[in-house]
Each structure stands twice: as C-alpha cells, then as structure tokens.
Amino acid sequence: MASRLWSELYRMNTYTRTTTITITEARRPAAKIAADLMQLHVFYDAPSVSLIERIAEEAAMLLRDGYFGKLQCGFKRAGVVVFVLEYVAHGGGRIDEAPGQVPGDHNLAGASWFSFLEFSPAWWRLTASQRDAYEATLPIQRSKGDPPTLASGVYYGNAKSYSTENVGVSRTIIRTRL
C-alpha cells in the first residue's frame, strides 16, 4: 500500500524551473552590443564612447530583469532608417558568436544617429508607477515615441547571436542597398 502511495505521489509531481539572471551574466551579451557599437563609432564617428557605455549598461539591466524587447541603433536620413543594428532579446542557450562584422562602407551622408528601445511584454505588466521608478534607475532617460520607419529597398543580413545559458540577443543588420 505504501509503495503504491509513493508511486502515485511520484507521478503527480511536476517540476518548475526558475532562473535568476545576474547582472554579470546579462553584461556578457550587452558587452557584445557595445563592441558592435564601437565598430560603428570607428567607421562613422557615432555614437560616442560614453553613449555606448550607457547603452550597454541599460541593455544589461533590462536583460537581467526581463524587460529588454528590441533595441535599434543606427542612422536615419530625413526621418527614415538607412542603416540599423537591431537586437532582439531571447532566452539564452543559443550559439554565442563573436561580435563584429559591422559594415563600414555605407554612405551615411546627411544621416543622423538614433537609438530606439522597445520593452518586452513583461515591462507592460508593471504598473505605471513601477515603470516610472525603474526608468529612473536606467543610465539613459529615453523619450517616448514611435519606432523609426524603414526606408524602401532595405535588406536584412549578417544575423548573429550573443548568448549565455539564460539570456541573449539576436542581432540583425538592416540597411538600404548601396
């Protein structure tokens, strides 16, 4: 009888895995975002090194807390995106690639730098006061707005994944044809 009871209890058990992501773990993919942005700085003189550092720390905080949705960093001309690095959060455990291979041959005459952040669904489950309090801790104070418009004739390429066991981002380069 007792063995049957244990057998029934054993079959009824379910397991839940919870993961705590540390800031150290989240900084790994964020550092690779920073390395990509540093290539932009070298090739196109934007963004500034201090802004790259703040974007990386913002990304690490948001990845750690599950609020990173999508980050776009690039250049637009006349309000339309002509070149952008797009990072989308994922749960980790994917291939962890080396950063880089950012094209340095794009014509950005008359284009200006931009960065646009979209939060994850978990962000929108917070109350407005919780979001405000959290935003106050971030190294970048962003204004509200709509995502930038892509130029016609863009193409997507050079996908990469920057990942740890529990958190990561996928990078895609979006640019107009040369």
MIDRENKE-968811 format. One line per field, with one value per residue: residue number from 1; y, z, x of N, C-alpha, C, O in turn; residue in one letter. Coordinates in nm, 2 decimals, always signed. Atoms other than C-alpha are relative to their C-alpha. Layout:
% MIDRENKE-968811
seq <- [NUM, ...]
n_yy <- [Y, ...]
n_zz <- [Z, ...]
n_xx <- [X, ...]
ca_yy <- [Y, ...]
ca_zz <- [Z, ...]
ca_xx <- [X, ...]
c_yy <- [Y, ...]
c_zz <- [Z, ...]
c_xx <- [X, ...]
o_yy <- [Y, ...]
o_zz <- [Z, ...]
o_xx <- [X, ...]
type <- [A, ...]
% end
This chain:
% MIDRENKE-968811
seq <- [1, 2, 3, 4, 5, 6, 7, 8, 9, 10, 11, 12, 13, 14, 15, 16, 17, 18, 19, 20, 21, 22, 23, 24, 25, 26, 27, 28, 29, 30, 31, 32, 33, 34, 35, 36, 37, 38, 39, 40, 41, 42, 43, 44, 45, 46, 47, 48, 49, 50, 51, 52, 53, 54, 55, 56, 57, 58, 59, 60, 61, 62, 63, 64, 65, 66, 67, 68, 69, 70, 71, 72, 73, 74, 75, 76, 77, 78, 79, 80, 81, 82, 83, 84, 85, 86, 87, 88, 89, 90, 91, 92, 93, 94, 95, 96, 97, 98, 99, 100, 101, 102, 103, 104, 105, 106, 107, 108, 109, 110, 111, 112, 113, 114, 115, 116, 117, 118, 119, 120, 121, 122, 123, 124, 125, 126, 127, 128, 129, 130, 131, 132, 133, 134, 135, 136, 137, 138, 139, 140, 141, 142, 143, 144, 145, 146, 147, 148, 149, 150, 151, 152, 153, 154, 155, 156, 157, 158, 159, 160, 161, 162, 163, 164, 165, 166, 167, 168, 169, 170, 171, 172, 173, 174, 175, 176, 177, 178]
n_yy <- [-0.12, -0.12, -0.02, -0.05, -0.14, -0.07, +0.01, -0.10, -0.14, -0.02, -0.04, -0.12, -0.12, -0.07, -0.08, -0.13, -0.05, -0.15, -0.05, -0.14, -0.05, -0.10, -0.12, +0.04, +0.08, -0.09, -0.09, +0.07, -0.04, -0.14, -0.04, +0.02, -0.11, -0.11, +0.02, -0.03, -0.14, -0.06, +0.00, -0.11, -0.12, -0.01, -0.02, -0.11, -0.11, +0.00, -0.09, -0.03, +0.10, +0.00, +0.05, +0.15, +0.05, -0.01, +0.10, +0.14, +0.02, +0.01, +0.13, +0.10, -0.01, +0.04, +0.15, +0.07, -0.01, +0.05, -0.11, -0.03, +0.06, -0.02, -0.12, -0.03, -0.11, -0.02, -0.13, -0.03, -0.12, -0.06, +0.07, +0.14, +0.09, +0.04, +0.10, +0.02, +0.13, +0.03, +0.11, +0.05, +0.09, +0.14, +0.06, +0.05, +0.14, +0.01, -0.02, -0.13, -0.04, -0.12, -0.12, -0.06, +0.01, -0.11, -0.07, -0.14, -0.06, -0.06, -0.15, -0.06, -0.15, -0.06, +0.09, -0.02, +0.12, +0.01, +0.12, +0.02, +0.11, +0.05, +0.09, +0.13, +0.01, -0.01, -0.14, -0.06, +0.05, -0.08, -0.12, -0.12, -0.06, +0.10, -0.04, -0.13, +0.02, +0.08, -0.08, -0.10, +0.07, +0.04, -0.10, -0.09, -0.04, -0.01, -0.07, +0.09, -0.02, +0.11, +0.05, -0.07, +0.05, +0.05, -0.05, +0.10, +0.06, +0.05, +0.14, +0.05, +0.09, +0.02, +0.03, +0.06, +0.02, -0.02, +0.08, +0.08, +0.11, -0.04, -0.13, -0.04, -0.08, +0.03, -0.12, -0.01, -0.13, -0.05, -0.11, -0.03, +0.04, -0.11]
n_zz <- [+0.00, -0.01, +0.12, +0.10, -0.03, +0.05, +0.15, +0.04, -0.03, +0.09, +0.13, +0.00, -0.01, +0.12, -0.03, +0.06, +0.00, +0.00, +0.03, -0.04, +0.09, -0.08, +0.09, +0.06, +0.11, +0.10, +0.06, +0.11, +0.13, +0.01, +0.04, +0.14, +0.06, -0.01, +0.10, +0.13, +0.01, +0.01, +0.15, +0.06, -0.04, +0.07, +0.14, +0.03, -0.10, -0.08, -0.11, -0.08, -0.09, -0.12, +0.03, +0.02, -0.14, -0.06, +0.07, -0.04, -0.14, +0.01, +0.06, -0.11, -0.10, +0.06, +0.02, -0.13, -0.06, +0.09, +0.06, +0.14, +0.12, +0.12, +0.00, +0.13, +0.00, +0.14, +0.06, +0.09, +0.08, +0.02, -0.09, +0.04, -0.03, +0.11, -0.05, -0.14, -0.07, -0.08, -0.10, -0.06, -0.11, +0.00, -0.13, -0.02, +0.04, +0.15, +0.03, -0.04, +0.10, -0.02, +0.05, +0.11, +0.14, +0.03, +0.13, -0.01, +0.14, +0.03, +0.03, -0.10, +0.02, -0.04, -0.10, -0.14, -0.10, -0.09, -0.08, -0.03, -0.09, -0.02, -0.12, +0.01, -0.06, -0.15, -0.04, +0.00, -0.11, -0.12, -0.01, +0.05, -0.10, +0.00, +0.12, -0.02, -0.10, +0.07, +0.10, -0.06, -0.03, +0.12, +0.03, +0.11, -0.02, +0.14, +0.02, +0.07, +0.14, +0.09, +0.06, +0.12, +0.13, +0.09, +0.14, +0.09, +0.06, -0.10, -0.01, -0.13, +0.02, -0.10, -0.13, -0.10, -0.13, -0.12, -0.09, -0.12, -0.02, -0.03, +0.06, +0.12, +0.10, +0.14, +0.07, +0.15, +0.06, +0.10, +0.07, +0.13, +0.09, +0.04]
n_xx <- [+0.08, -0.08, -0.07, +0.09, +0.02, -0.12, +0.00, +0.10, -0.06, -0.11, +0.05, +0.07, -0.09, -0.04, -0.12, -0.01, -0.14, -0.01, -0.14, -0.04, -0.11, -0.08, -0.05, -0.12, +0.04, +0.06, -0.10, -0.07, +0.05, +0.00, -0.13, -0.02, +0.07, -0.10, -0.10, +0.05, +0.02, -0.13, -0.04, +0.07, -0.07, -0.13, +0.03, +0.09, -0.02, +0.12, +0.02, -0.12, -0.04, +0.08, +0.14, -0.01, +0.00, +0.13, +0.09, -0.04, +0.05, +0.14, +0.04, -0.03, +0.10, +0.13, -0.01, +0.00, +0.13, +0.10, +0.08, -0.06, +0.07, -0.08, -0.08, -0.05, -0.10, -0.04, +0.00, +0.12, -0.01, +0.13, +0.09, +0.01, -0.12, -0.08, -0.09, +0.03, -0.02, +0.12, -0.02, +0.13, -0.03, +0.05, -0.02, -0.13, -0.02, -0.03, -0.15, -0.05, -0.09, -0.08, +0.07, -0.07, +0.04, +0.09, -0.05, -0.05, +0.00, +0.14, +0.00, +0.09, +0.00, +0.13, +0.07, -0.02, +0.00, +0.12, +0.01, +0.14, +0.02, +0.13, +0.00, +0.06, +0.13, -0.01, +0.00, +0.13, +0.08, -0.03, +0.09, -0.06, -0.10, -0.12, -0.08, -0.06, -0.10, -0.10, -0.07, -0.08, -0.13, -0.07, -0.11, +0.05, +0.14, +0.05, +0.13, +0.10, +0.02, +0.03, -0.12, -0.03, +0.05, -0.11, +0.00, +0.03, -0.11, -0.09, -0.02, -0.04, -0.12, -0.10, +0.06, -0.09, +0.06, -0.09, +0.08, -0.05, +0.09, +0.14, +0.04, -0.07, +0.06, -0.03, -0.02, +0.01, -0.04, +0.10, -0.06, +0.04, -0.10, -0.10]
ca_yy <- [+0.00, +0.25, +0.18, +0.24, +0.57, +0.68, +0.57, +0.79, +1.09, +1.05, +1.06, +1.36, +1.58, +1.84, +2.05, +2.41, +2.57, +2.93, +3.12, +3.42, +3.62, +3.81, +4.15, +3.98, +3.73, +4.00, +4.21, +3.94, +3.99, +4.36, +4.39, +4.24, +4.50, +4.76, +4.60, +4.63, +4.99, +5.06, +4.95, +5.20, +5.47, +5.38, +5.37, +5.65, +5.86, +5.78, +5.70, +5.85, +5.62, +5.74, +5.67, +5.32, +5.26, +5.38, +5.17, +4.86, +4.91, +4.98, +4.67, +4.46, +4.59, +4.53, +4.18, +4.09, +4.20, +4.06, +4.40, +4.41, +4.36, +4.51, +4.77, +4.95, +5.16, +5.32, +5.61, +5.77, +6.03, +6.26, +6.06, +5.72, +5.44, +5.38, +5.16, +4.99, +4.72, +4.55, +4.34, +4.12, +3.95, +3.57, +3.33, +3.23, +2.89, +2.96, +2.99, +3.26, +3.43, +3.69, +4.04, +4.25, +4.23, +4.56, +4.71, +5.02, +5.11, +5.26, +5.61, +5.80, +6.15, +6.36, +6.08, +6.12, +5.87, +5.73, +5.46, +5.32, +5.08, +4.86, +4.69, +4.33, +4.22, +4.18, +4.55, +4.63, +4.41, +4.65, +4.94, +5.28, +5.39, +5.07, +5.16, +5.52, +5.41, +5.16, +5.40, +5.65, +5.39, +5.34, +5.52, +5.66, +5.86, +5.80, +6.00, +5.83, +5.78, +5.56, +5.32, +5.46, +5.40, +5.18, +5.31, +5.13, +4.88, +4.77, +4.43, +4.22, +4.04, +3.92, +3.77, +3.68, +3.56, +3.68, +3.44, +3.30, +3.00, +3.20, +3.53, +3.67, +3.88, +3.81, +4.08, +4.17, +4.44, +4.63, +4.86, +5.02, +4.89, +5.07]
ca_zz <- [+0.00, +0.10, -0.22, -0.43, -0.25, -0.32, -0.68, -0.71, -0.55, -0.77, -1.09, -0.97, -0.91, -1.16, -1.18, -1.25, -1.34, -1.24, -1.35, -1.19, -1.43, -1.26, -1.39, -1.46, -1.69, -1.86, -1.92, -2.15, -2.44, -2.36, -2.40, -2.74, -2.83, -2.71, -2.93, -3.24, -3.15, -3.11, -3.47, -3.57, -3.38, -3.55, -3.90, -3.87, -3.57, -3.39, -3.13, -2.87, -2.64, -2.34, -2.50, -2.60, -2.23, -2.12, -2.39, -2.28, -1.91, -2.00, -2.21, -1.92, -1.67, -1.90, -1.99, -1.63, -1.53, -1.84, -1.98, -2.30, -2.61, -2.90, -2.94, -3.27, -3.31, -3.64, -3.87, -4.04, -4.31, -4.34, -4.06, -4.24, -4.13, -4.38, -4.16, -3.83, -3.59, -3.44, -3.13, -3.01, -2.67, -2.64, -2.35, -2.40, -2.46, -2.83, -3.00, -2.86, -3.15, -3.16, -3.21, -3.51, -3.89, -3.89, -4.25, -4.27, -4.63, -4.60, -4.74, -4.44, -4.58, -4.42, -4.18, -3.81, -3.52, -3.34, -3.08, -3.02, -2.74, -2.73, -2.40, -2.35, -2.26, -1.90, -1.89, -1.97, -1.69, -1.44, -1.31, -1.45, -1.12, -1.12, -1.48, -1.39, -1.08, -1.29, -1.57, -1.33, -1.25, -1.61, -1.74, -2.04, -2.00, -2.32, -2.46, -2.58, -2.94, -3.24, -3.39, -3.68, -4.04, -4.26, -4.60, -4.90, -5.06, -4.73, -4.68, -4.38, -4.33, -4.11, -3.83, -3.51, -3.16, -2.84, -2.57, -2.22, -2.08, -1.97, -2.16, -2.50, -2.80, -3.17, -3.40, -3.75, -3.97, -4.17, -4.44, -4.77, -5.08, -5.17]
ca_xx <- [+0.00, +0.27, +0.47, +0.16, +0.10, +0.46, +0.42, +0.11, +0.28, +0.58, +0.37, +0.18, +0.49, +0.56, +0.88, +0.92, +1.25, +1.31, +1.61, +1.77, +1.98, +2.27, +2.39, +2.72, +2.55, +2.35, +2.66, +2.80, +2.56, +2.54, +2.92, +2.89, +2.63, +2.89, +3.15, +2.93, +2.85, +3.22, +3.27, +3.00, +3.19, +3.52, +3.36, +3.11, +3.21, +2.88, +2.77, +3.01, +3.20, +3.02, +2.68, +2.80, +2.88, +2.54, +2.36, +2.55, +2.46, +2.10, +2.08, +2.24, +1.99, +1.69, +1.81, +1.87, +1.52, +1.34, +1.23, +1.45, +1.24, +1.42, +1.69, +1.76, +2.08, +2.16, +2.13, +1.83, +1.81, +1.50, +1.34, +1.38, +1.62, +1.90, +2.12, +2.05, +2.17, +1.87, +1.89, +1.60, +1.61, +1.58, +1.60, +1.96, +2.11, +2.18, +2.52, +2.73, +2.91, +3.18, +3.06, +3.16, +3.14, +2.96, +2.98, +3.19, +3.11, +2.76, +2.70, +2.56, +2.60, +2.32, +2.22, +2.19, +2.24, +1.94, +1.87, +1.52, +1.42, +1.11, +1.03, +0.93, +0.57, +0.69, +0.75, +0.39, +0.27, +0.43, +0.21, +0.28, +0.45, +0.67, +0.78, +0.85, +1.05, +1.25, +1.32, +1.46, +1.74, +1.84, +2.16, +1.96, +1.65, +1.46, +1.17, +0.85, +0.79, +0.71, +0.96, +1.15, +1.03, +1.25, +1.35, +1.22, +1.46, +1.62, +1.77, +1.84, +2.17, +2.45, +2.25, +2.44, +2.35, +2.51, +2.41, +2.47, +2.29, +1.99, +1.98, +2.08, +2.01, +1.99, +2.14, +2.04, +2.18, +1.92, +2.04, +1.95, +2.12, +2.44]
c_yy <- [+0.13, +0.02, +0.05, +0.15, +0.09, +0.01, +0.10, +0.14, +0.03, +0.04, +0.13, +0.12, +0.06, +0.09, +0.13, +0.05, +0.15, +0.03, +0.14, +0.04, +0.10, +0.11, -0.04, -0.08, +0.08, +0.09, -0.07, +0.03, +0.15, +0.05, -0.03, +0.10, +0.12, -0.02, +0.03, +0.16, +0.07, +0.00, +0.11, +0.13, +0.01, +0.03, +0.13, +0.11, +0.02, -0.14, +0.03, -0.12, +0.00, -0.05, -0.15, -0.06, +0.00, -0.10, -0.14, -0.03, +0.00, -0.13, -0.11, +0.00, -0.05, -0.15, -0.07, -0.01, -0.05, +0.11, +0.04, -0.07, +0.01, +0.14, +0.03, +0.12, +0.02, +0.14, +0.01, +0.14, +0.05, -0.09, -0.15, -0.07, -0.04, -0.11, -0.02, -0.14, -0.02, -0.12, -0.04, -0.10, -0.14, -0.06, -0.06, -0.15, -0.02, +0.01, +0.14, +0.04, +0.12, +0.12, +0.05, -0.03, +0.10, +0.07, +0.14, +0.07, +0.07, +0.15, +0.06, +0.15, +0.05, -0.08, +0.04, -0.13, +0.00, -0.13, -0.01, -0.13, -0.04, -0.10, -0.13, +0.00, +0.00, +0.14, +0.06, -0.06, +0.07, +0.11, +0.12, +0.06, -0.09, +0.03, +0.13, -0.02, -0.07, +0.08, +0.10, -0.06, -0.03, +0.11, +0.09, +0.03, +0.03, +0.07, -0.11, +0.03, -0.12, -0.06, +0.07, -0.08, -0.05, +0.05, -0.11, -0.06, -0.04, -0.15, -0.04, -0.10, -0.01, -0.02, -0.07, -0.02, +0.02, -0.06, -0.05, -0.12, +0.04, +0.13, +0.03, +0.09, -0.05, +0.14, -0.02, +0.13, +0.03, +0.12, +0.02, -0.06, +0.11, +0.04]
c_zz <- [+0.00, -0.13, -0.11, +0.02, -0.05, -0.15, -0.05, +0.02, -0.10, -0.14, +0.00, +0.02, -0.13, +0.04, -0.08, +0.02, +0.00, -0.02, +0.05, -0.08, +0.08, -0.10, -0.07, -0.13, -0.11, -0.07, -0.12, -0.14, -0.02, -0.04, -0.15, -0.08, +0.00, -0.10, -0.14, -0.01, -0.01, -0.14, -0.07, +0.03, -0.08, -0.15, -0.03, +0.10, +0.09, +0.03, +0.08, +0.09, +0.13, -0.02, -0.02, +0.14, +0.07, -0.06, +0.05, +0.14, +0.00, -0.05, +0.11, +0.11, -0.05, -0.02, +0.13, +0.06, -0.10, -0.07, -0.14, -0.10, -0.12, +0.01, -0.15, +0.02, -0.14, -0.04, -0.09, -0.07, -0.03, +0.07, -0.04, +0.02, -0.13, +0.04, +0.15, +0.05, +0.09, +0.09, +0.06, +0.11, -0.03, +0.13, +0.02, -0.05, -0.15, -0.02, +0.04, -0.10, +0.04, -0.06, -0.13, -0.14, -0.03, -0.13, +0.03, -0.13, -0.04, -0.02, +0.10, +0.00, +0.03, +0.09, +0.14, +0.08, +0.07, +0.07, +0.05, +0.08, +0.01, +0.12, -0.03, +0.05, +0.15, +0.05, +0.01, +0.10, +0.13, +0.00, -0.06, +0.10, +0.01, -0.12, +0.02, +0.10, -0.06, -0.10, +0.06, +0.04, -0.12, -0.03, -0.12, +0.03, -0.14, -0.01, -0.07, -0.14, -0.08, -0.05, -0.13, -0.12, -0.08, -0.14, -0.09, -0.06, +0.10, -0.01, +0.13, -0.02, +0.13, +0.14, +0.09, +0.13, +0.10, +0.12, +0.12, +0.01, +0.01, -0.07, -0.13, -0.09, -0.14, -0.07, -0.15, -0.05, -0.11, -0.07, -0.14, -0.10, -0.04, -0.14]
c_xx <- [+0.09, +0.08, -0.09, -0.03, +0.12, +0.00, -0.10, +0.05, +0.11, -0.05, -0.07, +0.09, +0.03, +0.12, -0.01, +0.14, -0.01, +0.14, +0.02, +0.12, +0.08, +0.03, +0.13, -0.03, -0.06, +0.10, +0.07, -0.06, +0.00, +0.14, +0.02, -0.08, +0.09, +0.11, -0.04, -0.01, +0.14, +0.05, -0.07, +0.08, +0.13, -0.03, -0.07, +0.00, -0.12, -0.04, +0.13, +0.03, -0.08, -0.14, +0.00, +0.00, -0.13, -0.10, +0.03, -0.06, -0.15, -0.05, +0.02, -0.11, -0.14, +0.00, -0.01, -0.14, -0.12, -0.08, +0.06, -0.08, +0.08, +0.07, +0.05, +0.10, +0.05, -0.01, -0.13, +0.03, -0.14, -0.10, -0.02, +0.13, +0.07, +0.10, -0.02, +0.05, -0.12, +0.02, -0.13, +0.04, -0.05, +0.05, +0.14, +0.01, +0.03, +0.15, +0.04, +0.11, +0.08, -0.07, +0.08, -0.07, -0.11, +0.05, +0.05, +0.00, -0.13, +0.01, -0.10, +0.01, -0.14, -0.08, +0.04, -0.02, -0.13, +0.01, -0.15, -0.02, -0.15, +0.01, -0.07, -0.15, +0.00, +0.00, -0.14, -0.09, +0.03, -0.11, +0.08, +0.10, +0.12, +0.09, +0.07, +0.12, +0.12, +0.08, +0.09, +0.14, +0.08, +0.10, -0.04, -0.14, -0.06, -0.13, -0.09, -0.01, -0.03, +0.13, +0.03, -0.05, +0.12, -0.02, -0.05, +0.13, +0.11, +0.02, +0.06, +0.12, +0.08, -0.06, +0.10, -0.08, +0.11, -0.08, +0.08, -0.10, -0.15, -0.05, +0.09, -0.07, +0.04, +0.02, -0.02, +0.04, -0.10, +0.06, -0.06, +0.11, +0.09, -0.02]
o_yy <- [+0.22, +0.13, +0.13, +0.22, +0.19, +0.11, +0.17, +0.22, +0.15, +0.13, +0.19, +0.24, -0.01, +0.12, +0.14, +0.04, +0.21, -0.04, +0.23, -0.03, +0.20, +0.10, +0.00, -0.06, +0.06, +0.13, +0.00, +0.08, +0.20, +0.15, +0.05, +0.14, +0.19, +0.08, +0.10, +0.21, +0.18, +0.09, +0.18, +0.21, +0.12, +0.12, +0.20, +0.21, +0.13, -0.23, -0.03, -0.20, -0.11, -0.11, -0.22, -0.17, -0.10, -0.16, -0.22, -0.13, -0.09, -0.19, -0.20, -0.10, -0.13, -0.22, -0.17, -0.11, -0.05, +0.08, +0.13, -0.19, -0.09, +0.24, -0.06, +0.22, -0.08, +0.24, -0.08, +0.22, -0.03, -0.11, -0.22, -0.02, -0.09, -0.18, +0.08, -0.23, +0.06, -0.22, +0.05, -0.19, -0.16, +0.00, -0.12, -0.20, -0.14, +0.03, +0.23, -0.02, +0.20, +0.11, +0.00, -0.06, +0.07, +0.11, +0.22, +0.17, +0.09, +0.21, +0.04, +0.22, +0.01, -0.04, +0.09, -0.21, +0.10, -0.22, +0.09, -0.24, +0.05, -0.19, -0.14, +0.10, +0.06, +0.17, +0.13, -0.02, +0.05, +0.15, +0.11, +0.10, -0.04, +0.03, +0.14, +0.04, -0.04, +0.09, +0.14, +0.02, -0.06, +0.23, +0.19, -0.06, +0.12, +0.07, -0.20, +0.14, -0.23, +0.02, +0.11, -0.20, +0.02, +0.07, -0.23, +0.01, -0.05, -0.22, +0.04, -0.17, +0.06, +0.05, -0.15, +0.04, -0.04, +0.00, -0.09, -0.13, -0.02, +0.16, -0.01, +0.12, -0.11, +0.23, -0.12, +0.23, -0.06, +0.22, -0.08, -0.07, +0.23, +0.13]
o_zz <- [-0.08, -0.18, -0.20, -0.07, -0.11, -0.21, -0.15, -0.07, -0.14, -0.20, -0.10, +0.00, -0.23, +0.16, -0.19, +0.12, -0.09, +0.03, +0.02, -0.08, +0.13, -0.22, -0.18, -0.23, -0.23, -0.18, -0.20, -0.22, -0.13, -0.11, -0.21, -0.20, -0.10, -0.16, -0.22, -0.11, -0.07, -0.19, -0.16, -0.06, -0.13, -0.21, -0.13, +0.08, +0.14, -0.05, +0.05, +0.12, +0.18, +0.07, +0.03, +0.16, +0.13, +0.00, +0.07, +0.17, +0.08, +0.01, +0.12, +0.15, +0.02, +0.00, +0.14, +0.11, -0.06, -0.12, -0.20, -0.10, -0.17, +0.06, -0.21, +0.08, -0.20, +0.04, -0.15, -0.02, -0.08, +0.02, +0.02, -0.01, -0.23, -0.04, +0.23, -0.03, +0.17, +0.04, +0.11, +0.09, -0.09, +0.21, +0.12, -0.10, -0.19, +0.08, +0.02, -0.10, +0.13, -0.17, -0.16, -0.15, -0.11, -0.13, +0.09, -0.14, -0.15, +0.06, +0.09, +0.09, -0.02, +0.13, +0.16, +0.05, +0.10, +0.04, +0.10, +0.03, +0.03, +0.12, -0.12, +0.12, +0.21, +0.16, +0.11, +0.12, +0.23, -0.10, -0.07, +0.06, +0.04, -0.11, -0.02, +0.07, -0.04, -0.10, +0.00, +0.06, -0.10, -0.01, -0.14, +0.05, -0.21, +0.09, -0.13, -0.19, -0.02, -0.07, -0.20, -0.12, -0.09, -0.19, -0.05, -0.07, +0.07, -0.07, +0.20, -0.11, +0.23, +0.24, +0.05, +0.15, +0.10, +0.16, +0.11, -0.07, -0.03, -0.06, -0.13, -0.07, -0.16, -0.06, -0.21, +0.02, -0.20, -0.01, -0.20, -0.06, -0.05, -0.19]
o_xx <- [+0.06, +0.10, -0.05, -0.04, +0.10, +0.04, -0.07, +0.03, +0.12, +0.00, -0.09, +0.05, +0.04, +0.14, -0.05, +0.20, -0.07, +0.23, -0.07, +0.22, +0.01, +0.03, +0.15, +0.03, -0.03, +0.07, +0.13, +0.02, +0.01, +0.15, +0.10, -0.04, +0.11, +0.15, +0.03, +0.02, +0.15, +0.12, -0.01, +0.09, +0.16, +0.04, -0.04, -0.07, -0.14, -0.02, +0.23, -0.06, -0.12, -0.20, -0.09, -0.07, -0.17, -0.18, -0.07, -0.11, -0.21, -0.14, -0.06, -0.16, -0.20, -0.10, -0.08, -0.18, -0.23, -0.19, +0.00, -0.10, +0.13, +0.01, +0.11, +0.07, +0.10, +0.01, -0.17, +0.10, -0.23, -0.21, -0.10, +0.24, +0.01, +0.15, -0.02, +0.04, -0.15, +0.07, -0.21, +0.12, -0.16, +0.12, +0.16, -0.08, +0.04, +0.23, -0.03, +0.22, +0.05, -0.13, +0.19, -0.18, -0.20, +0.17, -0.02, +0.07, -0.15, +0.08, -0.22, -0.02, -0.24, -0.19, +0.15, -0.09, -0.19, +0.09, -0.20, +0.03, -0.23, +0.09, -0.15, -0.19, -0.09, -0.05, -0.17, -0.20, -0.04, -0.16, +0.20, +0.21, +0.23, +0.21, +0.19, +0.22, +0.24, +0.20, +0.19, +0.23, +0.20, +0.08, +0.03, -0.22, -0.02, -0.21, -0.04, +0.02, -0.04, +0.23, -0.06, -0.07, +0.22, -0.13, -0.04, +0.23, +0.23, -0.07, +0.12, +0.12, +0.06, -0.02, +0.18, -0.19, +0.22, -0.18, +0.20, -0.19, -0.24, -0.17, +0.20, -0.19, +0.15, -0.06, +0.02, +0.01, -0.13, +0.09, -0.11, +0.22, +0.05, +0.06]
type <- [M, A, S, R, L, W, S, E, L, Y, R, M, N, T, Y, T, R, T, T, T, I, T, I, T, E, A, R, R, P, A, A, K, I, A, A, D, L, M, Q, L, H, V, F, Y, D, A, P, S, V, S, L, I, E, R, I, A, E, E, A, A, M, L, L, R, D, G, Y, F, G, K, L, Q, C, G, F, K, R, A, G, V, V, V, F, V, L, E, Y, V, A, H, G, G, G, R, I, D, E, A, P, G, Q, V, P, G, D, H, N, L, A, G, A, S, W, F, S, F, L, E, F, S, P, A, W, W, R, L, T, A, S, Q, R, D, A, Y, E, A, T, L, P, I, Q, R, S, K, G, D, P, P, T, L, A, S, G, V, Y, Y, G, N, A, K, S, Y, S, T, E, N, V, G, V, S, R, T, I, I, R, T, R, L]
% end
